[in-house]
Amino acid sequence: MIESMRVWHYLTRYVDSFLLSGILLLMLTGLFTLYSATDANLGRVTNQAVNMLVALGIMWLVANIPLQHIMRIALPIYVAGILLLLGVALFGEINNGARRWLNIGFTRIQPSELMKIAVPLMMAWYFDKHEATLRLRDYAVATLLLILPVLMIVRQPDLGTALLIASSGFYVLFLTGLSWRIMGALFVVGAGSLPILWSTMHDYQRRRVMTLLDPTQDALGAGYHTIQSTIAIGSGGILGKGWQHGTQTHLDFLPERSTDFIFAVFSEEFGLIGNSLLLLLYLVVIGRGMVIAANASTQFTRLIAGSITLTFFTYIFVNIGMVIGILPVVGVPLPLISYGGTSMVTMLLGFGILMSIQTHPKLVKT
């Protein structure tokens, strides 16, 4: 018994139990929702459970790594990510008109997922190195470190991932103390570049933006996803129709119901009350992440913890926003709920970094 307690203590000494509890509850909710969304497809649910176990294992490994070591690999990971994105541009496989995957022989990888962690790590490392003499040119260099991978990913095209990476980098700039005047100037520059971005977008992406204001103008095309998801959410009412009893879901009206639009499945079956509880769970995880960021002992740890937590919030906001029809459909999964392994691993890798920041305070310079 004593030996078992020692083993348990060893396994959990660098795990933040409060954060882990919120993550596990969200994962469990995701498995129940996926079971219904896939019409009780146990094989799909089992695959997702395996994805979750792999992601949890990676989170545990990263949580046990002191932040000094993570800081040392920030630059190599960023450079490797840029080279992999270049490889995608030159040799990547094309699927459905997008070049996002790179075949490395024994498997395929999506380098843009790596950049969700590599970019904020690199920017936080850079600001930490220049903390004592931080000047405007340092912000300019950090902005270039952000813009380069974002533009490379936009060209694939993958607007959803590019948006998440851009937001993670912006949060680092914001938390560093960038003045509101400069942020206003960046906003103006960003708004001014919208015509350029519009010209680089594919036709299907433009249609998604144009149907945002009126999905009914292309009800069977670009607007179909939004129309069906809002019908599903509305039909759930206050209490929902009950688990596995959603009509939009099980009559096959709702598209992508196990991935990007799984929130509509949950809303239809559990209603407003279920949505409120789900958002409360998300709030618990976000709140814990912000507490860890506030208590971080260095510039690097504060910036990376804040960026990871706020990017997690961005995942939630963008996914729910596109499902309820206030944002264009950009292919962003609902974190810890949607089916998929790559995004799950990326998110839990980030949570592993958060746990390392929380449980290794004495190993990081003050």
Summary of the structure (lengths in Angstrom):
residues: 366
radius of gyration: 21.0
end to end distance: 38.5
largest distance: 67.3
contacts: 1216
relative contact order: 0.15
helix: 73%
strand: 3%
